[in-house]
Amino acid sequence: MALRYKVDESEFVELDETQQGFYRQEGNVFVLDVDGFQDNEALTLKAKVEQLLTEKKEAERKSREIEESARREVEEKAKSAGDFEQLYKSLSQKYESLESEYTGLQGEIKKGSVMNEATRIANSMTRDTARAKLLTEKLAARLSVTDDGIKVLDQSGSLTVSSLDELTHQIKTEYPFLVDGSQASGGAAQGSKAGGSDLKQVTRTEFDTMDQFTRSEFVRTGGKISDD
């Protein structure tokens, strides 16, 4: 009788001792103790296990690839966001710098326009360089550049509707001693000349309101001070 590869306990006890010597116990069954031999069930099971292990390794590999791809994507987005933020910050700083430079340039242009106009008017009022310089300062303080051109300001710096001619007349009235051929309001024309210049006369109060340079120029040009 041929020996079966696997028998249960009841079948095992029916075998003679010689036949039992060919078996080894595995749990509740007995299998032939033959090196290098496996039954079909064992082979199938082994193949299934190997397949599952291969599938598991493949799944783990794909999972790692997905995680790595996701990590790189997050890093790229973060890098892109950081680059954009840095670029935006750099452009903002550059824009602010250009805007400040432009504002400063506009201010210089306006100042130059005011000084040119003030100098033009001052030179029409006197040929004396020192007096023209002082008149230019007085006129420039009363001028401003707007979208509509050069406009006249009042004493407090607010825009007015006065014309340049009206400002010129006002400056001549306030500082007659700086204008060629002028006489101070209320003063009598002097019959004599001092160094070829007309004598000017202002009150003590008017003299006290002048700045130091204007006082010096007034005195230098032969101006006279009268009591109030």
C-alpha positions in Angstrom: 0.0 0.0 0.0 1.4 3.4 -1.0 1.9 5.9 1.8 -0.1 9.1 1.8 1.7 12.4 2.2 -0.6 13.6 5.0 -2.8 11.7 7.4 -4.8 12.5 10.5 -4.2 11.1 13.9 -6.8 8.2 13.5 -5.1 7.1 10.3 -1.7 7.5 11.8 -2.4 5.0 14.7 -3.5 2.4 12.2 -0.1 2.4 10.5 2.6 0.0 11.7 5.6 1.2 13.5 7.8 1.1 10.5 5.4 3.2 8.5 4.9 5.6 11.4 8.7 6.2 11.3 8.3 7.9 7.9 6.0 10.7 9.4 6.5 13.7 11.4 3.8 15.5 13.4 2.6 19.0 12.4 -0.1 20.1 14.7 -3.0 17.6 14.6 -1.8 15.9 11.4 1.2 13.8 10.3 3.1 14.4 7.1 5.8 12.3 5.3 9.2 13.4 6.5 10.8 13.9 3.1 13.5 16.5 2.4 12.8 18.9 -0.5 9.2 17.8 -1.0 6.1 19.9 -0.6 2.5 19.1 -1.5 0.5 21.1 -3.9 -1.4 22.9 -1.1 1.9 24.1 0.4 3.2 25.2 -2.9 0.0 27.1 -3.7 0.1 28.8 -0.3 3.7 29.7 -0.7 3.1 31.1 -4.1 0.2 33.2 -2.7 2.3 34.5 0.1 5.0 35.5 -2.3 2.5 37.2 -4.5 1.1 39.1 -1.6 4.5 40.2 -0.5 5.3 41.4 -4.0 2.0 43.3 -4.2 2.7 44.8 -0.8 6.2 46.0 -1.8 4.8 47.5 -5.0 2.0 49.3 -3.1 4.6 50.6 -0.6 6.8 51.8 -3.5 3.9 53.6 -5.2 2.9 55.1 -1.8 6.5 56.5 -1.3 6.4 57.9 -4.9 3.1 59.6 -4.2 4.3 61.0 -0.9 7.6 62.2 -2.6 5.7 63.8 -5.4 3.3 65.5 -3.0 6.3 66.7 -0.9 8.0 68.2 -4.0 4.8 69.9 -5.1 4.4 71.5 -1.7 8.0 72.6 -1.7 7.7 74.0 -5.2 4.6 75.9 -4.2 6.2 77.3 -1.1 9.3 78.3 -3.1 7.1 79.9 -5.8 5.2 81.8 -3.1 8.4 82.9 -1.5 9.9 84.0 -4.8 6.7 85.9 -5.6 6.6 87.5 -2.1 10.3 88.5 -2.5 9.7 89.9 -6.0 6.6 91.8 -4.8 8.6 93.3 -1.9 11.5 94.2 -4.1 9.2 95.9 -6.7 7.3 97.7 -4.0 10.5 99.1 -2.5 11.7 100.1 -6.0 8.4 101.8 -6.7 8.5 103.7 -3.4 12.0 104.8 -4.2 11.1 106.0 -7.7 7.9 107.7 -6.4 10.0 109.5 -3.7 12.6 110.5 -6.4 9.8 111.6 -8.7 8.2 113.7 -5.9 11.5 115.3 -5.1 12.2 116.0 -8.8 8.7 117.6 -9.2 9.4 119.7 -6.1 12.7 120.9 -7.6 11.0 121.7 -10.9 8.3 123.7 -9.2 10.8 125.5 -7.1 12.9 126.3 -10.2 9.8 127.6 -12.0 8.9 129.8 -9.0 12.4 131.2 -8.7 12.6 131.9 -12.4 9.3 133.9 -12.4 10.3 135.7 -9.2 13.7 136.6 -10.6 12.0 137.9 -13.8 9.7 140.2 -11.9 12.4 141.3 -9.5 14.7 142.2 -12.4 11.9 144.3 -13.9 11.7 146.3 -10.7 15.4 147.1 -10.1 18.8 146.8 -11.8 20.6 146.6 -8.5 21.8 143.0 -8.0 21.4 143.0 -4.2 18.0 144.5 -4.2 16.9 142.2 -7.0 18.0 139.2 -4.9 15.9 140.4 -1.9 12.9 141.1 -4.1 13.2 137.6 -5.6 13.0 136.1 -2.1 10.0 138.2 -1.3 8.2 137.3 -4.5 9.1 133.6 -4.4 7.5 133.3 -0.9 4.2 134.5 -2.5 4.2 132.2 -5.6 3.3 128.6 -6.1 3.0 126.2 -9.0 -0.3 124.5 -9.6 -1.9 122.5 -12.4 -3.1 125.8 -13.8 0.4 127.4 -13.7 2.0 129.8 -11.3 -0.4 131.3 -8.8 -0.2 134.0 -6.1 -0.3 133.1 -2.4 -1.3 135.4 0.5 0.8 136.1 3.5 -0.3 132.8 5.2 0.6 130.7 2.1 -3.0 130.1 0.8 -3.9 130.4 -2.8 -5.5 133.7 -4.0 -7.1 135.0 -7.2 -4.6 137.8 -7.4 -2.6 138.2 -10.6 1.2 138.5 -10.9 0.7 142.2 -11.8 -1.3 142.7 -8.5 1.5 140.9 -6.6 4.1 143.1 -8.2 2.2 146.3 -7.3 1.9 145.0 -3.7 5.6 144.2 -3.4 6.4 147.7 -4.8 4.1 149.2 -2.2 5.5 147.2 0.7 9.2 147.6 -0.3 9.5 150.8 -2.2 13.1 151.3 -1.2 14.0 148.2 -3.2 12.4 149.4 -6.4 14.2 151.7 -8.8 12.7 155.2 -8.9 10.1 154.6 -6.2 9.1 156.8 -3.3 7.7 155.4 0.0 4.0 155.9 0.4 3.3 159.0 2.5 6.9 160.2 2.0 7.7 163.4 0.2 9.9 163.3 -2.9 13.4 164.4 -2.0 15.0 167.1 -4.1 18.5 165.7 -3.6 20.0 162.3 -4.6 22.3 160.1 -2.5 24.7 158.2 -4.7 22.3 158.4 -7.7 19.5 156.7 -5.7 16.1 158.1 -4.6 15.7 158.6 -0.9 13.0 156.4 0.7 11.2 156.8 3.9 9.3 154.3 6.1 7.8 154.5 9.6 9.5 153.0 12.6 6.8 150.3 12.7 7.4 149.4 9.1 11.1 149.3 9.6 10.8 147.0 12.7 8.8 144.4 10.6 11.7 144.0 8.2 14.2 141.2 8.4 17.9 142.0 9.0 18.9 141.9 5.3 16.0 144.1 4.3 16.9 146.6 7.0 20.5 146.6 5.9 19.5 147.1 2.3 17.1 149.9 3.2 19.8 151.8 5.1 22.4 151.1 2.4 20.2 152.6 -0.3 19.7 155.8 1.8 16.3 155.0 3.3 15.0 157.2 6.1 13.0 156.2 9.1 10.2 158.4 10.5 8.3 158.3 13.7 4.9 156.7 13.6 
